[in-house]
Amino acid sequence: MDREIKEKIKYLLYPRSVAVIGASRNPRKIGFQVVYNLIKDGYKGRIYPINPNADEILGLKCYPNILDAPDDIDLAMIVVPASKVLNVLNEVVRKKVRSVAIISSGFSELGKKDLEDAIVNICREHKIPLLGPNIVGIINTNNNMNLSFCPHLPFKGKITFITQSGALAIGLIGWTWASRIGISKLISIGNMAMIGFEELIEFLEEDRDTEAVLLYIEGVKNGRLFAEVSKKVSRKKPLIAIKAGKSLRGAKAAASHTGSLAGNVMLYETAFKYAGIVSADGLEDGFDKALALSLQPPLYGDNLVVVTNGGGAGVLSSDYAEKFGVPLKDLPKDLVNAVKELIPPFGSPNNPIDLTGNAYRDDYIRVLDTVFRHPWVDGVVSIYVHAAITDPVEIADGIAQVWRNYRDKPITVCMIGGREVQVANIWLRDNGIPVYPTPRRAISAMAALRQYGLFLERERGNGGMVRNKEISS
């Protein structure tokens, strides 16, 4: 892609001014919702509604066309019918707008590739980056930009989600708040007529607001380029991919959804492994892994320790650790002896370490501190099963207190319980610790940290420039 176009991608995500072409006074229209969301969620830039049949929309002066709008415009969001997009785009070019995104559908996904190609040709000729068409919009929580018809901004954090499915983006917004999964940017890419995964991933390599990138992929346009760009970026930031369209029926659905060719599943898995991309099995798994990778350092080494107050949870964690490729090992004798001094006689100082059901905050602190401090230990999974005699929030506070002193070693936490545990979960995630409701998910997240650590170790051995051990703050 042309270098000038690449450099202008920043205007898609950090625009100082936005024109909404196809803005509407009708609350049932997308053109209304896009303007409304920009205002409601506190976008910090200038907003220019464009509609020849309105003087004002939501208190903002409306302009008959973009040529009449004052000042320079960084981003034009087009929300007019597909048949009108070419005419609108010619006005955008005359205005010298720096970037374009198109919500409108009715292009290659419906067989109208000639129309889509004509739009791309205009943008390429004038060196304007184009996102879409057929997108739900763009969200950036760092400048409060909800340039979409998603209901509101997601919970703010360090994960950027790039998705070919706009509906998933809309549906997951509320989930990010309920689960405390922090999103930096949500980018719907639709048909990927010009800007696709490769260009956005490359831009995000230097984005200070992004620690991990989660991809929902139905298909990519250039597999080799995707793999090479992803490998380069993975040396600095983790990438997680949810590959959809694995079944024959799913592949057909992808073709009609965004015009994507789903491709051979094995080829994708091979590309992911080559590029250091962590593969996820669906949305829940994808966000679980992205959460851990955005908050924690990679797991360097295979010496994982599980600390739990429930024997059954420990047994399950042992099984899952084996399943996900991070099997638990026997602890060094000196560590076993040190733990034995800190737990009841009926507990277990082995791996998994069983503190027993009456373990309080101080018990977790003493054992976790002993474990983290030992040079043999590379990472820890801490499990808590809510018992009436203990306070989940106190346990969470103890876990967070210890981890602050050992931030170069990763931790994932499993908190099993009801309403009281939910409060503890919020506490942990707000303190940078990924927490999950089951041992399976906590172990799987730790396995993702190990997978990424292995990639970085491999690249370091090959002379590649890789990120530091401790995650940036």
C-alpha positions as CSV (number, residue, x, y, z in Angstrom):
1,M,0.0,0.0,0.0
2,D,1.1,3.6,-0.7
3,R,3.1,5.1,2.1
4,E,1.1,8.3,2.2
5,I,-2.1,6.3,2.6
6,K,-0.6,4.3,5.4
7,E,0.4,7.5,7.2
8,K,-3.1,8.8,7.0
9,I,-4.7,5.8,8.8
10,K,-4.2,7.8,12.0
11,Y,-7.1,10.0,10.8
12,L,-9.5,7.1,10.9
13,L,-8.8,6.4,14.5
14,Y,-7.7,9.8,15.9
15,P,-9.6,12.4,13.8
16,R,-9.8,16.0,15.1
17,S,-12.9,16.5,13.0
18,V,-15.6,14.3,11.6
19,A,-18.2,14.8,8.9
20,V,-21.2,12.5,8.9
21,I,-22.5,12.4,5.4
22,G,-26.1,11.2,5.5
23,A,-26.8,12.6,9.0
24,S,-30.5,12.4,9.8
25,R,-33.1,13.9,12.1
26,N,-35.0,10.6,12.3
27,P,-34.0,8.7,15.4
28,R,-34.7,5.4,13.6
29,K,-32.0,6.1,11.0
30,I,-28.3,5.2,11.3
31,G,-27.4,8.7,10.3
32,F,-29.1,10.0,13.4
33,Q,-27.5,7.5,15.7
34,V,-24.0,8.1,14.5
35,V,-24.3,11.9,15.3
36,Y,-26.1,11.2,18.5
37,N,-23.4,8.8,19.7
38,L,-20.6,11.2,19.0
39,I,-22.3,13.9,21.1
40,K,-23.6,11.6,23.8
41,D,-20.3,9.8,24.5
42,G,-18.3,13.0,24.5
43,Y,-16.2,13.0,21.3
44,K,-13.6,15.7,21.7
45,G,-13.3,16.8,18.1
46,R,-15.5,18.8,15.7
47,I,-18.7,17.3,14.2
48,Y,-20.2,18.3,10.9
49,P,-23.6,16.7,10.0
50,I,-24.1,16.7,6.2
51,N,-27.7,16.6,4.9
52,P,-29.2,18.9,2.2
53,N,-32.7,18.7,3.7
54,A,-31.8,19.9,7.3
55,D,-30.5,23.1,8.8
56,E,-29.7,21.6,12.2
57,I,-29.4,18.1,13.8
58,L,-29.2,17.6,17.5
59,G,-28.2,21.2,18.0
60,L,-25.4,21.1,15.4
61,K,-25.4,23.2,12.3
62,C,-26.1,21.0,9.3
63,Y,-24.5,21.5,5.9
64,P,-26.0,20.6,2.5
65,N,-22.8,19.0,1.3
66,I,-19.3,18.5,2.6
67,L,-17.9,21.3,0.4
68,D,-19.9,23.8,2.5
69,A,-18.5,22.6,5.8
70,P,-15.8,24.9,7.2
71,D,-12.3,24.0,8.1
72,D,-10.3,20.9,7.2
73,I,-11.9,17.5,7.8
74,D,-9.9,14.5,9.0
75,L,-12.6,11.8,8.5
76,A,-15.8,11.5,6.4
77,M,-18.2,8.8,7.6
78,I,-20.5,8.0,4.7
79,V,-24.0,6.8,5.6
80,V,-25.9,7.2,2.3
81,P,-27.3,4.5,0.1
82,A,-24.7,2.6,-2.0
83,S,-26.0,4.1,-5.2
84,K,-25.1,7.6,-4.0
85,V,-21.7,6.8,-2.5
86,L,-19.7,7.6,-5.7
87,N,-21.1,11.1,-6.0
88,V,-20.5,11.8,-2.4
89,L,-17.0,10.5,-2.6
90,N,-16.1,12.9,-5.4
91,E,-17.2,15.8,-3.2
92,V,-15.0,14.3,-0.4
93,V,-12.0,14.3,-2.8
94,R,-12.7,17.9,-3.7
95,K,-12.8,18.9,0.0
96,K,-9.5,17.1,0.5
97,V,-10.7,15.1,3.4
98,R,-7.9,13.0,4.9
99,S,-9.7,9.6,5.4
100,V,-13.0,7.9,4.6
101,A,-15.2,5.2,6.2
102,I,-18.4,3.8,4.7
103,I,-21.1,2.3,6.8
104,S,-23.4,1.8,3.8
105,S,-23.8,-1.8,2.5
106,G,-24.7,-3.1,-0.9
107,F,-21.3,-3.6,-2.5
108,S,-19.2,-6.8,-3.1
109,E,-21.1,-8.7,-0.4
110,L,-24.1,-8.5,-2.8
111,G,-22.1,-9.1,-5.9
112,K,-21.6,-5.4,-6.8
113,K,-17.8,-5.6,-7.0
114,D,-17.6,-3.0,-9.8
115,L,-19.1,-0.4,-7.6
116,E,-16.7,-1.2,-4.8
117,D,-13.7,-1.2,-7.1
118,A,-14.7,2.2,-8.4
119,I,-14.7,3.6,-4.9
120,V,-11.3,2.0,-4.1
121,N,-9.8,3.4,-7.3
122,I,-10.9,7.0,-6.4
123,C,-9.4,6.6,-2.9
124,R,-6.2,5.2,-4.2
125,E,-5.8,7.8,-6.8
126,H,-6.2,10.6,-4.2
127,K,-4.3,8.7,-1.5
128,I,-7.2,8.5,0.9
129,P,-7.4,5.6,3.3
130,L,-10.8,3.9,3.0
131,L,-12.4,1.7,5.8
132,G,-15.3,-0.4,4.7
133,P,-17.8,-0.4,3.1
134,N,-20.4,-2.4,5.0
135,I,-19.1,-1.6,8.5
136,V,-20.8,-0.7,11.8
137,G,-18.4,2.1,12.5
138,I,-15.3,3.0,14.5
139,I,-14.9,3.4,18.3
140,N,-11.9,4.8,20.2
141,T,-12.3,5.0,23.9
142,N,-9.2,7.2,24.2
143,N,-10.9,10.2,22.6
144,N,-14.5,9.2,23.4
145,M,-15.2,8.6,19.7
146,N,-18.3,6.4,19.2
147,L,-18.5,6.9,15.4
148,S,-20.9,4.0,15.0
149,F,-24.4,2.7,15.7
150,C,-23.2,0.8,18.7
151,P,-25.3,1.8,21.7
152,H,-22.4,3.3,23.8
153,L,-18.7,3.1,24.4
154,P,-17.2,-0.1,25.7
155,F,-15.4,-0.4,29.0
156,K,-12.0,1.4,28.5
157,G,-8.8,-0.6,28.4
158,K,-5.9,-1.7,26.3
159,I,-7.4,-4.3,23.9
160,T,-8.1,-3.3,20.3
161,F,-10.7,-5.4,18.6
162,I,-10.7,-5.6,14.8
163,T,-13.7,-7.4,13.4
164,Q,-15.3,-8.3,10.1
165,S,-18.6,-8.7,12.0
166,G,-20.3,-5.4,13.0
167,A,-23.1,-7.3,14.8
168,L,-20.6,-8.9,17.1
169,A,-19.2,-5.5,17.9
170,I,-22.6,-4.1,18.8
171,G,-23.5,-7.1,20.9
172,L,-20.3,-7.2,22.9
173,I,-20.3,-3.6,24.0
174,G,-22.4,-4.3,27.1
175,W,-20.5,-7.5,27.8
176,T,-17.2,-5.5,28.2
177,W,-18.8,-3.5,31.0
178,A,-20.2,-6.6,32.8
179,S,-17.0,-8.5,32.5
180,R,-14.6,-5.5,33.0
181,I,-12.8,-6.3,29.7
182,G,-11.1,-3.1,28.7
183,I,-11.3,-2.0,25.1
184,S,-9.1,0.7,23.5
185,K,-10.5,0.6,20.0
186,L,-13.2,-1.3,18.2
187,I,-12.7,-1.3,14.4
188,S,-15.3,-2.8,12.1
189,I,-13.7,-3.5,8.7
190,G,-16.6,-5.0,6.7
191,N,-15.6,-5.8,3.1
192,M,-12.0,-4.6,3.5
193,A,-12.1,-3.0,0.1
194,M,-8.8,-1.1,0.9
195,I,-7.9,-1.1,4.5
196,G,-7.8,-4.6,6.1
197,F,-6.2,-6.5,8.9
198,E,-2.7,-5.9,7.7
199,E,-2.8,-2.2,7.6
200,L,-4.5,-1.8,10.9
201,I,-2.3,-4.3,12.7
202,E,0.8,-2.5,11.4
203,F,-0.6,0.9,12.6
204,L,-1.3,-0.5,16.0
205,E,2.3,-1.7,16.4
206,E,3.2,1.8,17.5
207,D,-0.2,2.7,19.2
208,R,0.4,3.6,22.8
209,D,-3.2,2.9,23.7
210,T,-3.1,-0.7,22.6
211,E,-1.4,-3.6,24.5
212,A,-3.1,-6.5,22.7
213,V,-5.0,-6.9,19.4
214,L,-7.9,-9.3,19.0
215,L,-9.0,-10.2,15.5
216,Y,-12.3,-11.7,14.3
217,I,-11.4,-13.2,10.9
218,E,-13.7,-14.6,8.3
219,G,-11.1,-14.3,5.6
220,V,-8.0,-12.3,4.6
221,K,-7.2,-10.9,1.2
222,N,-3.4,-11.6,1.1
223,G,-2.4,-14.5,3.3
224,R,1.3,-14.1,2.9
225,L,1.2,-10.3,3.7
226,F,-1.0,-10.9,6.6
227,A,1.4,-13.5,8.1
228,E,4.5,-11.3,7.6
229,V,3.0,-8.2,9.0
230,S,1.5,-10.1,11.9
231,K,4.9,-11.7,12.7
232,K,6.6,-8.3,12.8
233,V,4.0,-6.8,15.1
234,S,3.8,-9.9,17.3
235,R,7.4,-9.2,18.4
236,K,6.1,-6.1,20.2
237,K,2.4,-6.8,20.9
238,P,0.4,-10.0,21.2
239,L,-2.2,-10.8,18.5
240,I,-5.2,-13.1,19.2
241,A,-7.3,-14.5,16.4
242,I,-10.8,-15.9,16.3
243,K,-11.1,-17.7,13.0
244,A,-14.7,-18.1,11.8
245,G,-16.0,-20.0,8.9
246,K,-14.2,-23.2,9.7
247,S,-17.1,-25.4,8.6
248,L,-18.5,-25.7,5.1
249,R,-21.7,-23.9,6.1
250,G,-19.7,-21.3,8.0
251,A,-17.5,-20.6,5.0
252,K,-20.6,-20.1,2.8
253,A,-22.1,-17.7,5.4
254,A,-18.8,-15.7,5.5
255,A,-18.9,-15.3,1.7
256,S,-22.4,-13.8,1.8
257,H,-21.7,-11.8,4.9
258,T,-18.6,-9.8,3.9
259,G,-17.7,-11.4,0.6
260,S,-14.8,-13.2,2.3
261,L,-13.2,-16.4,1.2
262,A,-12.8,-18.4,4.4
263,G,-10.0,-20.5,3.1
264,N,-8.4,-23.7,4.3
265,V,-8.4,-23.9,8.1
266,M,-5.1,-25.7,8.3
267,L,-3.4,-22.9,6.3
268,Y,-4.7,-20.3,8.7
269,E,-3.5,-22.3,11.7
270,T,-0.1,-22.6,10.1
271,A,0.0,-18.9,9.4
272,F,-1.0,-18.1,13.0
273,K,1.8,-20.3,14.4
274,Y,4.4,-18.8,12.1
275,A,3.3,-15.2,13.0
276,G,3.0,-15.9,16.8
277,I,-0.7,-15.3,16.7
278,V,-2.6,-16.9,19.6
279,S,-5.5,-18.9,18.2
280,A,-8.8,-18.6,20.1
281,D,-11.8,-21.0,20.0
282,G,-14.7,-18.5,19.8
283,L,-15.6,-15.2,21.4
284,E,-15.3,-16.1,25.1
285,D,-11.9,-17.8,24.6
286,G,-10.7,-14.9,22.5
287,F,-11.6,-12.2,25.0
288,D,-10.2,-14.4,27.9
289,K,-6.9,-14.6,26.2
290,A,-6.8,-11.0,25.1
291,L,-7.6,-9.9,28.6
292,A,-4.6,-11.9,30.0
293,L,-2.3,-10.8,27.2
294,S,-3.2,-7.1,27.6
295,L,-2.6,-7.1,31.4
296,Q,0.1,-9.6,32.1
297,P,3.7,-10.3,30.9
298,P,4.3,-13.4,28.8
299,L,5.0,-16.7,30.6
300,Y,8.7,-17.4,30.1
301,G,9.4,-21.0,31.2
302,D,7.3,-24.1,32.0
303,N,7.2,-23.9,35.8
304,L,3.6,-23.1,36.5
305,V,2.2,-23.3,40.1
306,V,-1.4,-23.5,41.1
307,V,-2.5,-22.2,44.5
308,T,-6.0,-23.0,45.6
309,N,-8.3,-23.3,48.6
310,G,-10.3,-26.1,47.0
311,G,-9.1,-29.6,46.4
312,G,-11.5,-30.3,43.5
313,A,-10.5,-27.0,41.8
314,G,-6.9,-28.1,42.1
315,V,-7.6,-31.5,40.5
316,L,-9.4,-29.8,37.6
317,S,-6.6,-27.3,37.1
318,S,-4.1,-30.2,36.9
319,D,-6.2,-31.8,34.1
320,Y,-6.6,-28.5,32.2
321,A,-2.9,-27.6,32.5
322,E,-2.1,-30.9,30.9
323,K,-4.7,-30.4,28.2
324,F,-3.6,-26.8,27.3
325,G,0.1,-27.6,27.2
326,V,1.3,-26.2,30.5
327,P,1.5,-29.4,32.7
328,L,2.1,-28.9,36.4
329,K,5.4,-30.2,37.7
330,D,6.6,-31.3,41.1
331,L,7.9,-28.4,43.2
332,P,11.5,-28.2,44.3
333,K,12.0,-29.7,47.7
334,D,12.9,-26.4,49.4
335,L,9.7,-24.8,48.1
336,V,7.6,-27.7,49.3
337,N,9.2,-27.4,52.8
338,A,8.6,-23.7,52.8
339,V,4.9,-24.0,51.9
340,K,4.4,-26.9,54.4
341,E,5.3,-24.4,57.2
342,L,2.5,-22.1,56.1
343,I,-0.5,-24.4,55.6
344,P,-2.5,-26.8,57.8
345,P,-1.3,-30.4,58.1
346,F,-4.3,-31.6,56.1
347,G,-3.4,-29.2,53.2
348,S,-1.1,-30.1,50.3
349,P,2.3,-28.4,49.7
350,N,2.6,-30.0,46.3
351,N,1.6,-28.7,42.9
352,P,-1.3,-27.8,43.0
353,I,-0.9,-26.3,46.5
354,D,-4.1,-26.7,48.6
355,L,-4.4,-24.1,51.3
356,T,-7.7,-25.8,52.4
357,G,-11.1,-24.2,52.7
358,N,-10.4,-22.1,55.8
359,A,-7.5,-20.1,54.1
360,Y,-7.8,-16.4,54.8
361,R,-6.3,-13.3,53.2
362,D,-3.1,-13.6,55.1
363,D,-2.7,-17.3,54.2
364,Y,-3.0,-16.4,50.5
365,I,-0.5,-13.6,51.0
366,R,2.1,-15.7,52.7
367,V,1.9,-18.7,50.4
368,L,1.7,-16.6,47.2
369,D,4.7,-14.4,48.3
370,T,6.7,-17.6,49.0
371,V,5.8,-19.1,45.6
372,F,6.4,-16.0,43.6
373,R,9.7,-15.3,45.3
374,H,11.2,-18.7,44.4
375,P,13.4,-18.5,41.3
376,W,12.1,-21.8,40.0
377,V,8.6,-20.4,39.6
378,D,7.7,-18.8,36.2
379,G,4.0,-18.1,36.7
380,V,1.0,-18.7,39.1
381,V,-2.6,-19.5,38.8
382,S,-4.5,-18.6,42.0
383,I,-7.9,-20.2,42.6
384,Y,-10.4,-19.2,45.3
385,V,-13.6,-21.0,46.0
386,H,-16.0,-18.9,48.1
387,A,-16.6,-20.2,51.6
388,A,-18.8,-18.5,54.1
389,I,-15.9,-17.9,56.5
390,T,-13.9,-15.9,54.0
391,D,-14.4,-12.6,52.2
392,P,-13.7,-12.7,48.4
393,V,-12.8,-9.0,48.3
394,E,-10.2,-9.5,51.1
395,I,-8.7,-12.5,49.2
396,A,-8.6,-10.5,46.0
397,D,-6.9,-7.6,47.8
398,G,-4.3,-10.0,49.2
399,I,-3.6,-11.6,45.7
400,A,-3.2,-8.1,44.2
401,Q,-0.9,-7.0,47.0
402,V,1.5,-9.8,46.4
403,W,1.5,-9.6,42.6
404,R,2.5,-5.9,42.7
405,N,5.9,-7.0,44.0
406,Y,6.4,-9.6,41.2
407,R,5.1,-8.0,38.1
408,D,7.6,-9.8,35.9
409,K,5.9,-13.1,36.5
410,P,2.3,-13.6,35.2
411,I,-0.7,-14.5,37.2
412,T,-4.2,-15.5,36.3
413,V,-7.0,-15.9,38.9
414,C,-10.1,-18.1,39.2
415,M,-12.8,-16.9,41.6
416,I,-15.6,-19.4,42.0
417,G,-18.8,-18.1,43.6
418,G,-21.8,-15.8,43.3
419,R,-22.6,-12.2,43.8
420,E,-19.9,-11.5,46.4
421,V,-17.3,-12.9,44.0
422,Q,-18.3,-10.5,41.3
423,V,-17.2,-7.6,43.4
424,A,-13.9,-9.2,44.0
425,N,-13.5,-9.8,40.2
426,I,-14.0,-6.1,39.6
427,W,-11.3,-5.3,42.2
428,L,-8.8,-7.7,40.5
429,R,-9.4,-6.5,37.0
430,D,-9.1,-2.9,38.0
431,N,-5.8,-3.8,39.6
432,G,-4.5,-5.3,36.3
433,I,-5.1,-9.0,37.2
434,P,-7.2,-11.2,34.8
435,V,-9.8,-13.2,36.6
436,Y,-12.1,-16.0,35.4
437,P,-15.0,-17.9,36.8
438,T,-13.6,-21.4,36.2
439,P,-10.3,-23.2,36.4
440,R,-10.5,-24.1,32.8
441,R,-10.6,-20.5,31.6
442,A,-7.9,-19.3,34.0
443,I,-5.5,-22.1,32.9
444,S,-6.3,-21.5,29.2
445,A,-5.5,-17.8,29.6
446,M,-2.1,-18.8,31.3
447,A,-1.5,-21.2,28.4
448,A,-2.0,-18.3,26.0
449,L,0.7,-16.3,27.9
450,R,3.0,-19.3,27.6
451,Q,2.3,-19.6,23.8
452,Y,3.2,-16.0,23.4
453,G,6.3,-16.4,25.6
454,L,7.4,-19.3,23.4
455,F,7.1,-17.2,20.3
456,L,9.1,-14.4,21.8
457,E,11.8,-16.9,22.9
458,R,11.9,-18.3,19.4
459,E,12.2,-14.8,17.9
460,R,14.9,-13.8,20.4
461,G,16.9,-16.9,19.4
462,N,16.5,-15.9,15.8
463,G,17.8,-12.5,16.4
464,G,14.4,-10.7,16.3
465,M,13.7,-7.6,18.3
466,V,11.1,-8.5,20.9
467,R,9.2,-6.8,23.8
468,N,10.6,-6.7,27.3
469,K,9.6,-9.3,29.9
470,E,7.4,-7.0,31.9
471,I,4.4,-5.5,30.3
472,S,4.4,-1.8,29.8
473,S,2.3,0.3,32.1
